[in-house]
Amino acid sequence: MLDNYFDEIREELGKGATQKGHPFRYFTLATVGMEMLPRQRTVVLRRLDEDLKLTFYTDARSKKMMHLKENNRVGLMFFDPKKLLQIRIEGLARVIKDEDTLKKYWPGIQPKARKDYTTVAAPGTFLEHPDQLEYLDEENHFSMVTVEAFKMEYLKLKRPYHIRVRFSKRKNLWTSEYLVP
């Protein structure tokens, strides 16, 4: 396996999960629901486990949650414009439903950020004006989603040639191969 590229993916994703200014902190999540149209949105990388399982938070009422229920296969894209490094991940998303786990992570969210999960109306609901947004006092719609990668692509744009490597996971083992960029 092309270990140095795999290690770089792990290192950069780890920094994205722990360093606020890192370019991988915010990434694009793509889902496909029953209407068979890809939907993309930006989410925040909250955690990276040793087995490369990624975690992000969301409102349980968001459209992405409906998409994940319909089809849990997702695409993720990370890009570092300074390093000209792109990481694409395909994986299976799993919504964490365990109340104890959700209660464990809720206190770690900054008080101002908690408002994102306590709106009276669901995300995407029509709103006459932003100052009319109402919040719940005791209730929240905080949810966590993990993504287990089964395919990753590393693309480094550089001279004299670009480098593209695909990593595929089969039976908990990663294999790798170079690809034409």
C-alpha positions as CSV (number, residue, x, y, z in Angstrom):
1,M,0.0,0.0,0.0
2,L,1.1,3.6,-0.6
3,D,1.4,4.2,3.1
4,N,2.8,7.8,3.0
5,Y,-0.4,9.1,1.2
6,F,-2.7,7.1,3.5
7,D,-0.8,8.5,6.5
8,E,-1.2,12.1,5.0
9,I,-4.9,11.6,4.7
10,R,-5.2,10.4,8.3
11,E,-3.0,13.3,9.5
12,E,-4.9,16.0,7.6
13,L,-8.3,14.7,8.6
14,G,-7.1,14.5,12.2
15,K,-6.1,18.2,12.0
16,G,-9.4,19.1,10.5
17,A,-11.2,17.5,13.4
18,T,-9.0,19.3,16.0
19,Q,-7.8,22.6,14.6
20,K,-10.3,25.3,14.0
21,G,-8.5,27.0,11.1
22,H,-7.6,23.9,9.2
23,P,-9.1,23.7,5.7
24,F,-10.5,20.2,6.3
25,R,-12.5,21.5,9.3
26,Y,-15.4,22.3,6.9
27,F,-16.1,19.8,4.2
28,T,-18.8,19.0,1.6
29,L,-21.2,16.2,2.3
30,A,-23.2,14.8,-0.7
31,T,-26.3,12.7,-0.3
32,V,-28.9,11.3,-2.7
33,G,-32.5,10.9,-1.6
34,M,-35.4,9.2,-3.3
35,E,-35.6,11.9,-5.9
36,M,-32.2,10.7,-7.1
37,L,-30.7,14.2,-7.2
38,P,-27.4,14.8,-5.5
39,R,-27.6,17.3,-2.6
40,Q,-24.5,19.0,-1.3
41,R,-23.9,21.0,1.8
42,T,-21.1,22.1,4.1
43,V,-20.7,20.4,7.5
44,V,-18.1,20.6,10.2
45,L,-15.7,17.7,11.0
46,R,-16.1,17.1,14.7
47,R,-14.2,13.9,15.3
48,L,-12.0,11.4,13.5
49,D,-11.6,8.0,15.1
50,E,-8.6,5.7,14.8
51,D,-10.4,3.6,12.2
52,L,-11.0,6.7,10.0
53,K,-14.7,7.0,11.1
54,L,-15.7,10.7,10.7
55,T,-18.3,12.5,12.8
56,F,-20.4,15.6,12.2
57,Y,-23.3,17.2,14.0
58,T,-26.6,18.3,12.5
59,D,-30.2,19.1,13.4
60,A,-32.3,15.9,13.5
61,R,-35.0,17.6,11.4
62,S,-32.7,18.6,8.5
63,K,-33.2,17.4,5.0
64,K,-29.9,15.5,5.0
65,M,-31.3,13.3,7.8
66,M,-34.2,12.3,5.5
67,H,-31.7,11.6,2.7
68,L,-29.6,9.4,5.0
69,K,-32.6,7.4,6.0
70,E,-33.5,6.8,2.3
71,N,-29.9,6.1,1.3
72,N,-26.9,6.1,3.7
73,R,-24.2,6.1,1.0
74,V,-22.5,9.5,1.0
75,G,-19.7,11.4,-0.6
76,L,-17.4,13.7,1.3
77,M,-14.9,16.2,-0.2
78,F,-12.1,18.0,1.5
79,F,-9.9,20.6,-0.1
80,D,-6.8,22.5,1.0
81,P,-6.2,25.4,-1.4
82,K,-2.7,26.1,-0.1
83,K,-1.5,22.5,-0.5
84,L,-3.6,21.9,-3.5
85,L,-4.7,18.7,-1.8
86,Q,-8.1,17.2,-2.4
87,I,-9.5,14.1,-0.5
88,R,-12.7,12.5,-1.7
89,I,-14.3,9.9,0.5
90,E,-17.2,7.5,-0.2
91,G,-18.8,5.9,2.8
92,L,-21.8,4.7,4.8
93,A,-23.4,7.2,7.1
94,R,-24.9,6.1,10.4
95,V,-27.1,8.3,12.6
96,I,-26.2,8.0,16.3
97,K,-29.5,7.4,18.2
98,D,-28.1,6.5,21.6
99,E,-29.4,9.2,24.0
100,D,-26.4,8.7,26.4
101,T,-23.9,9.4,23.6
102,L,-25.9,12.5,22.5
103,K,-26.0,13.8,26.1
104,K,-22.3,13.2,26.5
105,Y,-21.4,15.4,23.5
106,W,-24.1,18.1,24.0
107,P,-22.2,20.0,26.8
108,G,-19.1,20.2,24.6
109,I,-21.0,22.5,22.1
110,Q,-20.4,26.2,22.7
111,P,-23.6,27.9,24.1
112,K,-23.9,30.1,21.0
113,A,-23.6,27.1,18.7
114,R,-26.3,25.2,20.6
115,K,-28.8,27.6,19.1
116,D,-28.3,25.8,15.8
117,Y,-30.1,22.8,17.3
118,T,-32.8,24.6,19.3
119,T,-34.9,26.5,16.7
120,V,-38.7,26.1,16.9
121,A,-38.9,25.5,13.2
122,A,-36.9,22.9,11.3
123,P,-34.0,23.9,9.1
124,G,-35.1,24.9,5.6
125,T,-38.5,26.2,6.8
126,F,-39.7,29.5,5.3
127,L,-38.9,32.5,7.5
128,E,-40.2,36.0,6.9
129,H,-37.1,37.6,8.4
130,P,-34.0,36.3,10.3
131,D,-34.9,38.3,13.4
132,Q,-38.1,36.3,13.7
133,L,-36.3,33.0,14.5
134,E,-37.5,31.5,17.7
135,Y,-35.7,29.1,20.0
136,L,-36.7,26.3,22.3
137,D,-35.7,26.7,26.0
138,E,-35.3,23.1,27.2
139,E,-35.5,21.0,24.1
140,N,-33.0,20.4,21.3
141,H,-32.7,18.5,18.0
142,F,-29.0,17.7,18.3
143,S,-27.9,14.7,16.3
144,M,-24.6,13.1,15.4
145,V,-23.7,11.3,12.2
146,T,-20.7,9.0,11.6
147,V,-19.3,8.1,8.2
148,E,-17.4,4.9,7.8
149,A,-15.2,5.2,4.7
150,F,-15.0,2.4,2.2
151,K,-13.2,4.3,-0.6
152,M,-10.9,7.4,-0.5
153,E,-9.1,9.2,-3.3
154,Y,-6.0,11.4,-2.7
155,L,-5.3,14.0,-5.3
156,K,-2.3,16.3,-5.0
157,L,-1.9,18.9,-7.7
158,K,1.9,19.6,-8.2
159,R,4.6,19.7,-10.8
160,P,6.2,18.0,-12.5
161,Y,3.1,15.7,-12.2
162,H,0.0,15.4,-10.2
163,I,-0.5,12.4,-7.9
164,R,-3.8,10.5,-7.6
165,V,-4.2,7.5,-5.4
166,R,-7.3,5.4,-4.7
167,F,-7.7,3.5,-1.4
168,S,-10.4,0.8,-1.2
169,K,-11.5,-1.0,1.9
170,R,-12.4,-4.7,1.7
171,K,-12.9,-6.9,4.7
172,N,-11.4,-4.2,7.0
173,L,-8.2,-4.0,4.9
174,W,-7.2,-1.1,2.7
175,T,-5.7,-1.6,-0.7
176,S,-4.2,1.2,-2.9
177,E,-3.4,2.0,-6.5
178,Y,-2.2,5.0,-8.5
179,L,-4.7,6.5,-10.9
180,V,-4.2,8.9,-13.8
181,P,-5.0,12.4,-12.3
